[in-house]
């Protein structure tokens, strides 16, 4: 057996430790923002809650900044942060506003939070966030008659996750909001996402306007998306509901 001499062994070990540390720092960046409230505490009127912890998946550490009661996302690079834990049935309240015209972002429910090779976004059910001027100056194949409703609240499966749209847009797999209730740049919008047993319903600024059902994956991580434009989030609250009957192939792999 060949024995590596100490002068060679020490630099090798040093390089392993350096590169291991670099990978760990890229994957282990975490921050807390928002609150998780148990259903029992809601029912009893308790003020008890726990902080929500988010884990960086494939963005930079400085892509996300907590400034008081606001979470600021710079929008670059494109990617996501994920919830620390997986969720199956839940109610999520989240407020958001774009700081740039034509901004694009969203959240992913029931996600594996693990983008496939060559991709920067994971699977799951996307809850779209788009600014009102999304189509200004953009070349697009989206029919003009859809533009009025293509600015917020689309629901669709991505990365192989299948869904049944409530309000199908043409021959796409997207479900279209029945009303445009979204406010423009610099104004807060409020989403209420109710996710139960593969069914997801979305309320926009006080009214339920969209939904999907029969999601092929109905337990996983919640992801917030960085997609090219600065967006701010606030008042994130998560109420976890009782579990349902979910088979192994309907659950995203644990990370």
Secondary structure, DSSP 8 states (H G I E B T S, - for coil): -----HHHHHHHHHHHHHHHHHHHHHHH-EEEEEEEEEHHHHHHT----EEEEEEESSS-GGGEEEETTEEEE---SSEEEEESS-BSSEEEEEEEEESSTT-EEEEEEEE-----TT-SS--EEEEEEE-TTTTTT----S-GGGGGGTTEEEEEEETT---EESSB-TTSS-B--SS-----TTS-EEEEEEEETTEEEEEETTEEEEEEE--S--BBEEEEEE-SS-EEEEEEEEEE-------GGGB----
